[in-house]
């Protein structure tokens, strides 16, 4: 699951680097998928079952709260600003508003902040989730 989360992060970075204005929504969706899978990978390693994770669905805020409860901070420190980014992203990500057109106003986090949160989780969890020492993600710029 960590590998998929990291791959989605790399894809979000690639889209952001190619044309961030046109590809903002797909890159944000990929960032959300990355964060979701990376938090779920951590929770699996901490003893959660796949059934537990299915019950949580796609809610990034709930996954983050549970990961913090299970001591995510011992492996990776997620700054308050990135936690707020994850919570703001959750408003559109978990409700599928990034995948389907919905009328009305929508608040989005900055793409660079969402990618930063995904990158931090990927880098911070690589050894714990895979036994490897590091991961190389493309630079976003």
BELQUI-V44971 format. One record per residue. N is the residue number from 1. PHI is phi as a letter, one per 20 degrees, with the letter a starting at -180 (999 if undefined). PSI is psi in whole degrees, 0 to 359 (999 if undefined). OMEGA is omega in radians with two decimals (none if undefined). Layout:
BEGIN
((N & PHI & PSI & OMEGA) (N & PHI & PSI & OMEGA))
END
This chain:
BEGIN
((1 & 999 & 323 & 3.10) (2 & g & 318 & -3.11) (3 & f & 317 & 3.10) (4 & f & 316 & 3.13) (5 & g & 320 & 3.13) (6 & f & 324 & 3.10) (7 & f & 319 & 3.08) (8 & f & 324 & 3.08) (9 & f & 313 & 3.12) (10 & f & 321 & 3.12) (11 & f & 320 & 3.10) (12 & f & 318 & 3.12) (13 & f & 316 & -3.14) (14 & f & 315 & 3.10) (15 & f & 318 & 3.14) (16 & f & 322 & 3.14) (17 & f & 331 & -3.05) (18 & e & 313 & 3.13) (19 & a & 81 & -3.02) (20 & f & 333 & 3.14) (21 & f & 312 & -3.12) (22 & f & 328 & -3.01) (23 & d & 21 & -3.11) (24 & g & 307 & -3.07) (25 & f & 310 & 3.09) (26 & f & 322 & 3.13) (27 & f & 323 & 3.10) (28 & f & 319 & 3.08) (29 & g & 315 & 3.12) (30 & f & 324 & 3.07) (31 & f & 317 & 3.10) (32 & f & 316 & 3.11) (33 & f & 320 & 3.11) (34 & f & 309 & -3.13) (35 & f & 316 & 3.13) (36 & g & 309 & -3.07) (37 & f & 325 & 3.12) (38 & f & 319 & 3.07) (39 & f & 321 & 3.11) (40 & f & 323 & 3.08) (41 & f & 316 & 3.09) (42 & f & 313 & -3.11) (43 & f & 322 & 3.07) (44 & f & 316 & 3.12) (45 & f & 336 & 3.14) (46 & e & 9 & 3.00) (47 & o & 357 & 3.08) (48 & f & 151 & 3.08) (49 & e & 165 & 3.07) (50 & f & 324 & 3.10) (51 & f & 319 & 3.08) (52 & g & 316 & -3.08) (53 & f & 324 & 3.10) (54 & f & 323 & 3.12) (55 & f & 328 & -3.14) (56 & f & 344 & 3.11) (57 & l & 228 & -3.04) (58 & d & 13 & -3.06) (59 & f & 105 & -3.09) (60 & f & 320 & -3.13) (61 & f & 314 & 3.11) (62 & f & 321 & 3.09) (63 & f & 318 & 3.13) (64 & f & 316 & 3.13) (65 & f & 315 & -3.14) (66 & f & 320 & 3.12) (67 & f & 318 & 3.10) (68 & f & 321 & 3.11) (69 & f & 327 & 3.13) (70 & e & 20 & 2.96) (71 & m & 42 & 3.01) (72 & g & 323 & -3.09) (73 & f & 342 & 3.07) (74 & f & 337 & -3.09) (75 & d & 322 & -3.11) (76 & b & 128 & 3.11) (77 & e & 115 & 3.11) (78 & e & 111 & -3.11) (79 & g & 155 & -3.13) (80 & g & 321 & -3.13) (81 & f & 322 & 3.11) (82 & f & 328 & 3.04) (83 & f & 319 & 3.10) (84 & f & 323 & 3.08) (85 & f & 316 & 3.13) (86 & f & 318 & 3.13) (87 & f & 319 & 3.10) (88 & f & 318 & 3.09) (89 & f & 323 & -3.13) (90 & g & 328 & -3.13) (91 & g & 325 & -3.14) (92 & d & 326 & -3.07) (93 & f & 308 & -3.04) (94 & f & 338 & 3.12) (95 & e & 5 & 3.11) (96 & m & 17 & -3.13) (97 & f & 344 & 3.07) (98 & e & 345 & -3.11) (99 & d & 335 & -3.06) (100 & c & 142 & 3.14) (101 & f & 126 & 3.12) (102 & c & 133 & -3.14) (103 & f & 161 & 3.14) (104 & o & 172 & -3.11) (105 & f & 148 & -3.12) (106 & c & 138 & 3.04) (107 & d & 133 & 3.13) (108 & c & 147 & 2.97) (109 & f & 167 & 3.01) (110 & f & 136 & -3.13) (111 & g & 318 & -3.12) (112 & f & 327 & 3.12) (113 & f & 321 & 3.10) (114 & f & 317 & 3.11) (115 & f & 320 & 3.12) (116 & f & 318 & 3.12) (117 & f & 316 & 3.12) (118 & f & 316 & 3.14) (119 & f & 316 & -3.13) (120 & f & 316 & 3.12) (121 & f & 316 & -3.14) (122 & f & 309 & -3.12) (123 & f & 322 & -3.09) (124 & f & 338 & -3.08) (125 & d & 355 & -3.02) (126 & g & 308 & -3.07) (127 & f & 318 & -3.12) (128 & f & 318 & -3.05) (129 & e & 334 & -3.03) (130 & c & 341 & -3.05) (131 & n & 353 & 3.10) (132 & e & 163 & -3.08) (133 & e & 329 & -3.11) (134 & b & 167 & 3.08) (135 & c & 146 & 3.11) (136 & d & 112 & 3.08) (137 & d & 151 & 3.09) (138 & f & 153 & 3.06) (139 & f & 144 & 3.01) (140 & d & 139 & -3.05) (141 & b & 999 & none))
END
